Amino acid sequence: MSDPRSWDLSKTALLTIDLQNDFIHPEGAYGRAGQTAESIAALPERVAPLVKALRAKGGQYISAQFTLVPGPDGEPLIAPHLKELRPFLGKGDFEPGGWGHTVVDTLKPADFVIEKVAYSAFYQTRLEYIMRAMGIEHLIVGGIVTNGGVASTLRDAHLRNIETVMLTDGCGAFRGDVHDATILSLATVTKQMTCAEALDWLEGAA
């Protein structure tokens, strides 16, 4: 893995995973169900300065957003394992074009939005098409949850020889021990920085 400080930032994108109203806002699907965590709620404010700094260097911001596709009756198509884990999910939640599906206000607007139906932002999405079209070669990744969408996306990037930086405090999980264990396990497939370290890098780059 190359030193990120050698990257061309105009060929770099910041990719956030699932920082959406339905996950984070108190009136979103998870907030209404009491499924919240302070570590997750704090992420948008921590990541937003990096979006601004990277854009100033010619980079892009991509928001990957978990999506529940509505069926013919409006009820979402939900995988059985997810329905078991999150029985509170229902009609309108994470629906494309809806308020809950949208990236949180702190991070709006994204340069590109990726709808995803599984953990990874690469699986059956247009992410790779956008990267090729925009000449993006590197990704800075944060979001939720560390052990789910973030980890799956980073591993899929590694399989595609796409170099990444994981924002260690720019992602979060519902349990701190799970978050920490995932960071440790991903050290062989991605470079890692705190948001403060990444901001110093981006602002100091030529």
ABEGO torsion letter per residue (X at the ends): XBBAAABBAAABBBBBBGBBAAAABAABAAAAAGBBBAAAAAAAAAAAAAAAAAAAAGBBBBBBBBBBBBBAAGBBBBBAAAAAABAABBBGBGBBGBAAABBBAAAOBBABBBBBABABAABGBAAAAAAAAAGBABBBBBEOBAABAAAAAAAAAAAAGBBBBBBAAABBBABAAAAAAAAAAAAAABBBBBAAAAAAAAAABX
